[in-house]
Amino acid sequence: TAASDAPFPTDRREQVAFIRDAFDPSFSWDDAEWLCQEWNEGPVALKGVVRPSDALKAVDRGFDAVWVSNHGGRQLETAPAPIDVLPSIRDAMGGVGAWHVAKTAEEDAWRDAASNGADLNDKGTYAEVRKKAARAASDACGRSHLAAAKTGLPVELVVDGGVQRGTDVLKGLAMGADAVAIGKPYLYGLCAGGEAGARKAFDILTAELER
């Protein structure tokens, strides 16, 4: 039987051994960089960052986005809460002010291209517009915000951790995140009502965020 087909053990000691064997303690920043460079289908985010120094290292290694997360606290239950470290990581990227100016310029460039009829589904056109957006963002903030090496666009931050309500999403965005990720809410909806339940969970979060 393939390892992926083997049932999860029920004995506690076997469970500990199973989980221990699933992680490679020798995994290093060099391995992370190699994985990042191997992926050429789009932006790459590094998840599990809770320190500004590691966020900077991730950008230096080629990642386009930093995912501020402690993996739900399931690895180390005393790890810092992502929302508490988010401001310091945003500061390490260049600060909220530079981020706001850069992202506004980037979004304006994308919006202008779309309004002028640019076919963003065409790879060549998309790449050309992305260069213009990256240049606009860099010029707008005076190059004071870190840019991704692959795309030239401002490095994005994603945050998660205990997001249960629309107001939690709002707080994450207000504190410097480009996006807020959720886990349990959509799983609750999925378990309760299948696909329709998952959609309902997103609808509730959206309504709470917008009202």
Disulfide bonds with the S-S distance in Angstrom:
none
